[in-house]
């Protein structure tokens, strides 16, 4: 029986983010996001979300960006063998200064879902390394993301308060990540030149690192 991996996507993305990880020799599974409750924290959401996972056989968690932060919270409720983060943060202390500033000033409260979608698309298309089909796919995922979830998730990340790091966590991060900057994280595995989107742009390298982390 193949080892099961529950894959959690980033902000505005869905299971299609992991299209290239399906080629791994693992049982990749996806759990659809549930509707967040009003003013629910990332930790509170994870407590409810964790009840949807099948824990009857061994499994690991794989998260990208927001998905990695969610994995950190899910791991407090689920007996995951490994928790693998790609282009993400383990604690609130690894969040970039601009997000901490937004928490203080609460500027994100003034941004609507439609404006937030445009901001994410502009930033990723301008500063990311996505092109061709990947760029089209990413823009489609952002455009079709549930606006209520998007606004909640942005606020939940900005107000994230986790400080716990479990021993089974493996953090893979790229040196050219311009969203969650490399200089602010304490990662386990470095990908030279890797960007925030390297799960799709550096597939062979990242997939090998994921497999090695589970070996």
N, C-alpha and C positions, 0 to 999 in steps of 0.2 A: 504494500500500500504506500502510495506517495505521501510525503509529508505535506500537510495542509498549511497554506499561507493565506491569511486574511489580509487583503490589500485595501488600504484606506487612502483615497485621493486627496488632493490639495483643494484650496479655496476656489470655488467656481468650477471645479473639474468633476468628472464622474469616472466610472470604471474604465472608460476608454483610455484614460491616462496610462493604464498598465497594459496596453495592447501588445507591447514588445516583451513584457514579462511572461506572457502566456507560453512563450517558447521554452521557458525554464522547465526542468524536470520535476515540477512540484504541482500539487493540487491547489491552484490559485482560486480563491473564493472571494466573493464580494457580498457585503451586506449594505443594502440601500440606506441612505441617511433617513432618520426619522425627523418628524417636525419638532423643532425646538420649542420649549416653553418660554414664556415671556420672562426676561431677565435671568434666564438659566445660564449658569457658568459652564465652562468646558468640562469641568469635573462632574457637575451634576448631570449634564447631558450624557457623558460617558457611562455613568452609573445606570441610566435607563437603556442606553444603546447596547451595553454589554450583555443584556438579557437575551439578545437576538442571536448570539454566537453559540454554535454547537461545540461544547467542550468534551464530548464523549471520546474523542481521539486526540492525540498530540497535535499541536498547531503552533505557529508563530505569527507575529504581527508585522506587517510591512506598511510604513506610512511615508508619504511625501508631503513636505511643507505642513499645512494645517493637519493633514492626515497623520504626520509623525507626532505632532502634539497630542492629537486624539489618542494615538497608540500609547503614549506615556500615561494618559489617564485611564485608558482601558486596562492597561497592565496592572492597575491597582485592584481590578475586579476579576481579571481572567488569568488562568494559569498558563500563560504563554511560555513556550520554551525559549524563544528569542524574540526581541523587539528590535526591528531594524528600521532606522530612520534614514531617509535620503533627503538632502536639501531641507532640513528642518531644524528644530530646536528641542532641547531636552528640558529646559527650565525657563522661567521668566527672565532669568539673568542673561540668557543668550539672545533674547529679542533685541533687535537693533534700536538705537537711541530714538529714532524718529517715531517708533511705535510707543515707546515710553512717554515721549513728549505728547503724543496724541491722547494717551491715557490721562495725563495731567490737565491738558487744555480741553479735552473732550471735543476736539474738532470733528472727529468722525461722526458725531451725532448730527452734524449739519449736512451730511452727504446722503443723498437718496440712492436707492439700489441701481437706478439707471445710470447715474453719474459714476457710481462705484464700478459698474461694469465697463464703462468707457475708460475710466482711469486704469483698470487692470489690463484691458486690451491695448491701450496706448503704451503703457509701460513695458508690457511683454513684447509687443511688436517693435518697439523702439530700442530697448536695451537687451532684449533676449536674443537667443541664437536660433529661434525657431524659423523654419522656412518651409515652403512647399506644403505637402499634406499635413505636416505637424502643425504648422501655423494656422491652416484652415480649420483643423480639428479643434485646436485650442480656442480659437475665436468662436467656433460653434458651441463649444461647451459653456463658455462664459455667457454667450447670448441667451442660452437656454437654461441657465442656472436659476433655480427658484429664488426670487428676490427677497422673500422673507428669510430664507436660510442664509443668503449671502450677507444681509445686514446683521443678522444674529452672529454669524461666524466671525465677521470682522470685529465686532465688539467683544466677543468671547476671547479672541486671540489677544487683543489689546489689553484686556483685563485678566489674562491668564496669570495664575499665581503659583504654579507648580515649582517646587524646589527639590523634589525627590528624584533620584536617579537609581534605578534598579541595576543589579549586577549583570543581568542578561541583555542589557541594551547595547546595540552596535550602531554608531552614528557615522554615516558616510556623507561627506560634504565636499563641494567643489570650491577651489580657490577663487573662481571668478563669479561666485554667486552674488548678484547685485540686489537681491530681494532680502535674503537673510544672510548678511555679509559674513564671510569666512572669518574675519578678524574678531568677531564677537562670540564664536562658538568654540567649544572644546570637543572636537570630533575625534573619533577613533581611527577613521580611515580617510585619507586625503586623496582627492582626484584633482590632479594638476590641470588647471584650465577648465575644470568642470563648472557649469553654470547651474542656475536654479532649475533648469529644464533638462538636466543631463539624464534623467530617467528615460527620455526619449531621444536625446541627441548623442549620447555616449552609451548606446545600448549594450554592446558586447562587453565593455569594461565594467559598467555598473552591474549587469547581470552576473558577471563572474564574481564580483565582490559580494553580491547578495548570496550566491551559492557557497562561496567560501565562508561566509559568516554563519551559514547553517550547517556546514560540514561537521 
